[in-house]
Amino acid sequence: MSHGHPTLADLRATVQKQRHREIGNWLARRVARPTAVYGSWVAVRLGLSAHQVTLAALAASLGGALAIGTGSRAGFVLGVALAHLGFWLDHVDGQVARWRGTACLDGVYLDYVMHHVGSFALGFGLGFGLASRSGQPAWALAGFAIAGGWALLSLHNDCLYKAFFQRLKSAGGTYLVASGSRPSPPASWPKRGIGLLSWPLYKVCEPHVVLMIITGLAVLAGVRPSLWLSCWRSCALVMALLAPLLGAARIARSVTRGSAEAEFSKWFHPAQPSALGVPAAAPFSAHRPLDSRVARVVSPSE
């Protein structure tokens, strides 16, 4: 086996995540990850690094948003194709990193930045494209609402984890990561309660579902242009109203239910000093929740 010229069999045996057929959305599990091996084969033979593939994914996503923003039929179809390319390359970069042994937090960080930038650009492009086509600036505001709503939904988790690490940085003692906090397969549609209604609404805003929606619009652009434009307007209007509302609702629900504290307790357990020979984790003050009662305050610059 040549490290610079692997076979597809070599890559399949090495580069996939654990439980890659179980964890994540269906488009990633069934399409992107299995086929990304072919992209990884090309990238490795071309000598590309994982970071370079991530930047290529970002360029494809931004190019897709720009093409959709032109408002033309051809631009929309091209933009959707580039969005698919960006989604696919987003799975190639991790495989390249695992093959080369360069997987690291810097790569994960760059990957998340790419997700946020690409998502915001696509959301704005969907509204700006209608503004370009119709000459009505209000559609650009709709695009900003879509982008902002998607940003709220994604920043919910990012800010949650930032709060976790602010606490861990200032904590005395040692914490263990609970085994039950590992990634799990996607939750199924709740059969009762508010989740019966909210689950499909949140699902519509997920990137892979958005990608399939705009794929359907791209098909209409080729076969039924008049229907394509009306459906594009309807989808953009619904998403401009729905995404910000869901983003704000998720944040409000998290704060009022104390979800951050509950999830922190689920993920991180104080280590038992007698078992590990480490100092016990210090308790936290309800008045200063980031600082333990015995630990010094840790500033962001430290």
N, C-alpha and C positions, 0 to 999 in steps of 0.2 A: 504493500500500500504506500503510494507516494503522497506525502502531506500536501504538496502543491497540485497534484493531479489525482484527486480521489475518484473512485467510481461512485455511481449512484448508490450501490449497495453499502459502500463505506459510509457515505453520508447518512443514509437512512438508519444505520446502526449507531450513529453517534450524535446527530445534531438535534434530534427532537427533544422537546421538554418531557419531563415525566408526566404521565397521564395526559398526553397531548390530545388524545381522542376523547377525553372526558371534560377537561377544564376549558372554559371559554365559550364564546358564542358558536352557533352551528356553522356559520360561514368559515370561521377560523378552523374549527375542528375537522370539517368535512372537505373543505376546498383549499383554503390558503395554506395551511401547514403541510398537507401532503404534497401539494404542487410546488411549494416554495423550495423543496429539495432541488428541483431543476434549476431554479434561479441561484441557489447556493452553489451548485456545481459550476455554473458559469462564472459567478463572482469569485470563487476561489481560484479558478483557472486564470482569470484576468488579474489576479493579485489584489483585488479590492479588499479593503478593511471593512469591518462591521460599521464603523462610523461613516464611511463613505457611502455604504448602502443606505444607512439611515438618512443621510443628506439627500440621496437620490429619491428616497420615498417622500421627503419633505418637498423637494422640487416638483415631483409629480403631483402631489396634493395641491400645492400652490398653483401650478400650471392648470390643473383641473378647475380650481375656483376661478381663475382668471378667464379661462375659456367659457365657463358658464356665465360669467359676468358680462360677456359681450352681448348676450341676449339673442344670438342667432341660433338657428336650428343646428347648423354644423358645429358651432361652438359648444352647444349643450351636449351633443353626442360625444364630441372630443373630450369635453370636460369630464363626463362620466367615465369614459375609458381611462383617462388619467387618474381619476379618483380610485378606480379599481386597481390600477398599477401601483399607486401609493399604498393601498391597503395590502396588496400582495408583497411588495418590497418590505413592508413593515414586519413581515414574518421571515423574510430572507435574512435580514440583518442579524437577528438573534441566532439563527442557524450558523451563519458565518462566524460569529463570535464563539459559539460553542465548538466549532470545528478547529478554529485557530487557537483556542484556549485563551481568548482575550476578553471573555465575558466579565464585566465589572460594573460597578455602580455608576461610573461615568457614562457608560453606554445606556444604562437604564434611564438615567437622567436625560440624556439627549433624546431618547425615544419618547419620553413623556412630553418634553418640550415640543417635539415634532407633532405629537397627537394634538396638543392644545392649539398650536398655530394652524395646523391643517384644518381642524374642526372649525375654528373661528373664521378662517378664510372661506371655507365652503358655505357656512351659514350666511355670511355677508354676500357672497357671490350669488346665492339663490335669490336674494332680494334685489341686489344691484342689477342682475341680468334682466329682471322684469322692468326695472327703472330705465335701463338702457333701451329696451325694446319699445316701451310705451311712452317714454318721456315724462313719466310721473315720478317725481322724487320720493313720494311717500313709500314706494316699494323699497327704496334704499334703507329707509327707517325700519321697514319690516325685516330686511336682511340683518340689520344691526340687532333687532330684537331676537331673531333666531340665534345669531352668534352669541349674544349675551346670555340667552337662556341655556344654550348648550354649555357655555363656560361655567355657569352656576352649577349645573348638574355634575360636571367633571371636577370642579374645584371643591365640591362637597367632600369627596374622599381625600383629595390632596391636602386640604386644610385640616381635616381630621387627623391625618397621619403626621402633619407638622406639629399639631398640638401634642400628640403622643410623644414625639421626640423632644419637644421642649420640656416635657415633664421628665423624661428619662435622663436628659442632660443634667437636670438640676437635682435628681434624686440621689439620696444616699443609699448605699447597699447595692444589691444585685437582683435583677429580675430574670426570670425564665420565660421564654416564649412558649405559650401553651400549645400542645400538639393539636388541639381542636381548632386552632385559628388558621390552619393551612387552607389554601384555596380549595373550594369544593365545586362540584358540578352546578350548572345554573339551576336556580330554584324554579319550580313549576308554577303555573298559574294558580293562585289561591282560589279556592272554591267558595269562599264566603268572606264577609266583612268588606271593609273599604278596599282591600287589596284586589277584590274581584273587579273593581272598576279602575283603580289606579295602576295596577300592574301592566295592562296593555298600553296605557298612556305613556308610562315611563319607557316601556319597551320600544315604542315608536321613535323615541328620541335617541336610542342607542345607535352608534355609528354604523354598525353592520346593517341595521334595519333601514336607516336613512339611505345607505348605499343601494339597497334593493329598491327602495321607493324611487330614487332618481334614475335607476336603471329602467324601471317601468316607464318613467317619463321619457327617457331617451328612445325607447322602442316606439312610443307614441309619436315622438318627433319625426321618426322615419316613416310611419305608416298613416298617421292621422294628425297632421300638423295643427288643425283647428282644435281638436280635442286635447292635444298636448299642451297648448297654451292655456286653455281654461283649467286644466288639471294642475298645471304648474302654479297658476295664480291661487287656486284653492289650497294646494298643499302648503305654499308659502304663507298664506294668510293663517291657516290653522296652526302651523308650526310657530309663527310669530306670536300667537296668543298662548299656545300651549307650553312651549319650552320655558319662557320666563316664569310662568305660573307654577309649573312643576318644580323648577329650580328653587324658587322662593319657598314653596310648600315643603320641599325636602329639608331645607335648612331650618325652617321654623319648627318642623316636626322633630328634628334632631335636637334642637336646643330645648324645647319644652319637655321632651321625654328624657333628657339627660343621656342621650345616646353615646356621646363621646366618653363619658365616665364608664358607662356600662360596657362599651366595647373595649376600652383600655383594660378593664378588669378581666375581660374574657381573653384578651391576647396575652397580657403580661401578669405573671404570678410572682410574688416575692419569693426569693430563694430561701430555703431553709439553711441557716448558717451551720447548724450541727451536721448537716449532710454534706455540704460542699466546702466547708471551711472558709466561708466568705461572710462579710458583714450583712446583717439583715437589712432589708429595704426599709427606709424610714417612712413613717406615716406622713400624710399630706394635710396641710391646713385647708379648711373650707374657705378661709379668707384669702389665702394665697395658693391656689391650687397647682401652680407650676413649681412651687418650692416646697421641699420637705421641711419639717420643723427643725431638723438638725443640720441640713446641708446648706452650704453657702449659696448665694444667688449666682447663677451662671449667666453671664451676658451673652448675646448673640455673637459678639466679636471674639469670644474665647474659644 
